Amino acid sequence: MSSSATSHADGAASPRKREALELFRGLPRHYDALSAALSFWQDPRWRRALVSALAPSSGQRVLDVATGTGMVAAELLARCSDCSVVGIDQSAAMLARARERFVAEPSTRVELIEGQAESLPFPDASFDALSFTYLLRYVDDPAATVAELARVVRPGGRVASLEFGVPPLALARWAWRFYTAAGLPVLGRLASREWAQVGRFLGPSIRGFYERHPLQQIVGYWQQAGLENVQVRRMSLGGGIVMQASRRAESGPAPGADAQADARVVGS
Ligand SMILES: C[S@@+](CC[C@H](N)C(=O)[O-])C[C@H]1O[C@@H](n2cnc3c(N)ncnc32)[C@H](O)[C@@H]1O
């Protein structure tokens, strides 16, 4: 396993980015276990669905953006033993945990890089596939970020993402609101000071994100970025959202707004 660092000056970052950098500084130690427990063990299932949606095939080079402690990268390698994975994240603390996970792996198989999703340090079309997890709420311009992610995927390559969602059905939405407003802050407080902050932050962050960027608009960001056959899968009544698409093979203008109607939304 090797690493190369793109140093990042927190001082030059936007308030949203500074908040994300600060939030993840204190989380890596118990991140894997607590993120699973606080989602009632749904998010490992969502991560597996994300990797199934990406379906990496033999010999492919995959970029995992917002790799964090490397859980998606590990799942990618488990599914495709002769793929190579590059994990990138802006948090040095989260990456340190990922480095522990992959300490026995050769650098030809896993490479971890500190860097920004908004300006990836890779040439155009340099990956066969790209995954990203819980990223878009932390960036200032989700549409521009999706375009930057699509830029590094070769024509015909696959892109898949996992984000939290707000359940669309009234009863499930009520239960989600109750849990994120009352349950999550209490459980977070029981875990640690850092997780108490996550418990308070997560519900308003997810709700606010979809108020600013409704799901159909996010589908449009993908299409404008040159991604086609966009599919949206709501999981666990909509608490998790897995999206997948392919990078358009031909170059040319992005489709207009009516293309948004093409996105297929399924629930499970
Ligand atoms: C909730 S964690 C997800 C980690 C992991 N992918 C998983 O499956 O749990 C979100 C990660 O996104 C990273 N992140 C947030 N904004 C980013 C950005 N603009 N560029 C790169 N990484 C970012 C954070 O540092 C954090 O590690």
The ligand as an SDF file (V2000), in Angstrom:
LIG
                    3D

 27 29  0  0  0  0  0  0  0  0999 V2000
  -19.4860    9.4110    5.8150 C   0  0  0  0  0  0  0  0  0  0  0  0
  -17.8280    9.2190    5.2350 S   0  0  0  0  0  0  0  0  0  0  0  0
  -17.9640    7.8730    4.1160 C   0  0  0  0  0  0  0  0  0  0  0  0
  -16.7610    6.9900    4.1690 C   0  0  0  0  0  0  0  0  0  0  0  0
  -16.8560    5.6620    3.4360 C   0  0  0  0  0  0  0  0  0  0  0  0
  -16.8780    5.8150    1.9960 N   0  0  0  0  0  0  0  0  0  0  0  0
  -17.9950    4.7810    3.8770 C   0  0  0  0  0  0  0  0  0  0  0  0
  -18.3870    3.9250    3.0990 O   0  0  0  0  0  0  0  0  0  0  0  0
  -18.4750    4.8920    4.9840 O   0  0  0  0  0  0  0  0  0  0  0  0
  -17.6910   10.5780    4.1400 C   0  0  0  0  0  0  0  0  0  0  0  0
  -16.2480   10.7790    3.7010 C   0  0  0  0  0  0  0  0  0  0  0  0
  -16.2460   11.7820    2.7030 O   0  0  0  0  0  0  0  0  0  0  0  0
  -15.0450   12.5050    2.8480 C   0  0  0  0  0  0  0  0  0  0  0  0
  -15.2170   13.7630    2.1150 N   0  0  0  0  0  0  0  0  0  0  0  0
  -16.1280   14.7320    2.3490 C   0  0  0  0  0  0  0  0  0  0  0  0
  -16.0070   15.7180    1.4490 N   0  0  0  0  0  0  0  0  0  0  0  0
  -14.9980   15.3500    0.6030 C   0  0  0  0  0  0  0  0  0  0  0  0
  -14.3980   15.9710   -0.5360 C   0  0  0  0  0  0  0  0  0  0  0  0
  -14.8370   17.1340   -0.9880 N   0  0  0  0  0  0  0  0  0  0  0  0
  -13.3830   15.3370   -1.1500 N   0  0  0  0  0  0  0  0  0  0  0  0
  -12.9260   14.1390   -0.6790 C   0  0  0  0  0  0  0  0  0  0  0  0
  -13.4550   13.5110    0.4060 N   0  0  0  0  0  0  0  0  0  0  0  0
  -14.4820   14.1110    1.0340 C   0  0  0  0  0  0  0  0  0  0  0  0
  -14.8970   12.6470    4.3490 C   0  0  0  0  0  0  0  0  0  0  0  0
  -13.5880   12.9950    4.7090 O   0  0  0  0  0  0  0  0  0  0  0  0
  -15.3260   11.2590    4.8050 C   0  0  0  0  0  0  0  0  0  0  0  0
  -14.2350   10.3930    4.9440 O   0  0  0  0  0  0  0  0  0  0  0  0
  1  2  1  0
  2  3  1  0
  2 10  1  0
  3  4  1  0
  4  5  1  0
  5  6  1  0
  5  7  1  0
  7  8  2  0
  7  9  1  0
 10 11  1  0
 11 12  1  0
 11 26  1  0
 12 13  1  0
 13 14  1  0
 13 24  1  0
 14 15  1  0
 14 23  1  0
 15 16  2  0
 16 17  1  0
 17 18  1  0
 17 23  2  0
 18 19  1  0
 18 20  2  0
 20 21  1  0
 21 22  2  0
 22 23  1  0
 24 25  1  0
 24 26  1  0
 26 27  1  0
M  CHG  2   2   1   9  -1
M  END
$$$$
